[in-house]
Each structure stands twice: as structure tokens, then as C-alpha cells.
């Protein structure tokens, strides 16, 4: 972990975001409508199936978007590669603009992105690296989400409804300050150049993209300021509309990953269909029930002693005399399986007591009741067999086992 003196906290750029002009809104509408009409004509309206979840990954140059994309992908359970806008724009003109620290046109970005999002591998979710970066692109994003909601309403009561689920949009911004950004860009340039020299010398491996901005401090500084003046404003304008996550990426990778996990904690009411949320309302979320789990356990154990003392004494005696000796023999493996027919457990409250006692002592106990029909009497006249039900309590006790050193 870094210390506060060695690593100042990342602070987002200050100042209010500039208001989107009427001209920018009009440009966005024209760009988006042209792209949407093209999609409808080529694919048909009922095939405009966009991702259920879209994570818009933005960040300052050198903030670690590429480094952290795989971690974000795994965290959200996605299996598809990210959509990297710079990779979509691979023309010579676009490359020249990027190398100078500038951006390509909004029309090209939006047109290519809309088509890419329709690919089947992105149906469950997609990470967009580098979108939106301008106010026009922000307005196009809003229009896209509006159309996604409209398609969901249109096909809601049809057999195609599963393809038009409630969209979830996350804005994730990885932020570092200007000094750290420039240092990381220049360090990346040095590492890329050394790597490429070794690949060319040995003919082993693949060449990495070598950006001119990673070798010139002025270009690196310009690239950061473009981010502050354009991309940051664009992303900030979405803060009140979509799920917004500001990630302090100033620290080491492990620290950044913890920040990402904290920001992406699952919130079912924001992601599930409203009908699904209603159906699951009676099942508590695990993170909620564990908040006061220890206090609730203590309260129950004290209540057993005060209100059901005789039964509680029987249960604890059963645990001490009949279960613990077996548990002790499994101290190395950390797992003990115990079958018993003891009548003390016929009381459901006794089973609850048993589980709570083991929980309080640091074990994990699970009980399964296995019922067996045992023949008792056979009627020769009718051929009827009278059986009694035998109950076997199968108890599993798990705990941290002991490690044996060998040699």
C-alpha cells in the first residue's frame, strides 16, 4: 500500500461542466438518426438487439483503462472482449489525428459503434473503451438508450421480449492527476520501445502500438488537457442520468481493483426487470442479512438459555459428548460428517440450536434430514406391509483444517 505522502489522492478536475449547445444537440440528432435508419434498413427493427449492460469506460491518459479492462470484464461476468473505439477507427486519417493527440469525427465513431453493438457476442454486456468523448457523442448515447427502452416497450408482451431486456448503463471513469498521467504515458512509451526492439531483434512476440504522444512530454500534456476539457465534461454530463462510478486510479493495481469492486457492487433493483424484482422481493439479499448476523446470533443463544433452558442443555450435552469427539478426529481435514438418530433433534428448535452453537464456536454446520421407511409388520391376509419412518439426521461440520508440514 502506498503512503499519503508518496501518493496524493486523485482529485477530479474542478469547475462546472459546460452546457451542451443547441447546435451540438442538433448535430447529434442528425448523426444518430442517419445511423439508426441504416441499421433498421439493413437488419430490421426486431433484430436491433443491443447489449443488456453497457459499461462506458473512460479515463485520463495513463489511468489504466487497458490494464483494468480484463478485471472489470471478469467482475461483471462478461466473456466478450471490450469494444475499443480507437481500434474501430483504423483509417490512415484517423490514425494521424490520434497520433497528434486529437480525436476523429463523431459521425464515424457513432456509425461504427452502433453496428458493433449488434454483434451477438455482446448481447449480455459490453465494455466501451473510449466512448463517449464529446458532447455530441453524449447526446447520441442518450438517444441510443432512449431507443433501447422504446424497443423494450414495443416487444415487452411478445415472444421476442427476452431479446429486449431492460438496459443497464454504467459510466466508469478512471482518474489520475496530470503529473501522474504524463509520467505514465512517458513510461509506457519507454517500455513499448524496448519491447518492440526486442521483438524485432529476436523475431519472437508481437509489436505493440507505439504512440508518438508517449514519447513527447508536450504531446502527453496536451492529451491530458484534451481529456479534461472535452472528455471529462462529456462524462460528467451523464452523472445524473446513468450509474456513475468515479475510480481513483492513482494507486497500485491492487488498490485500484478494490476501488472498482466497491463501485460495482451488485444492485438488483437497478438491473432486473421490475416484474422480476417484485417476484424476488421476499428473498433478502445476502449482504443485508449479514450486517447484524453476529448480534442476532448472540440474541438467539441468550434466548435459548433464558427461555428454553432444558432443551438447550440437552442440545449442548449432545454436541459435547457425541459430536465433538468425531469432529476432533477430523481436525486435519476440517470436514466431519455425522449421522445420528438421536431423539433430541426431533424438536425443530433443537436443530436451530445446534446450528447456532456451532456457528458461535466458529464452525459451519448444515443438517439434512433423511427419512427411511422400515418394515415393521406384514399382514398375510391382505399382503399389506406396515412401516415406520426412521429419521436420520445427516450433519456436516466444516471448519478451518490443520496443515501438516512434511519433510
Secondary structure, DSSP 4 states (H G I P E B T S, - for coil): ---TTTSPPP-PPPSPPPPPPHHHHHHHHHHHHHHHHHHHHHH-GGG----SEEEEEEE-TTS-HHHHHHHHHHHTT--SPPEEHHHH--SHHHHHHHHTT----HHHHHHHHHHHHTSGGGSSEEEEET---SHHHHHHHHHHHHHHHHHHHHTTTSTTGGGSPPPEEEEEEEE--HHHHHHHHHHHHHHHHHHHHHHHHH--S-PPP--GGGT-HHHHHHHHHHIIIIIHHHHHTTTTTSEEEEEE-SS-HHHHHHHHHHHT---HHHHS-HHHHHHHTTS--HHHHTTTHHHHHHHHHHHHHHHSHHHHHHHHHHIIIIIHHHHHTTTTTSEEEEEE--GGGGSHHHHHHHHHHHHHTT-EEEEEEEEEEEEEEE-TTT--EEEEEEEEEEEEEE--PPPPP--
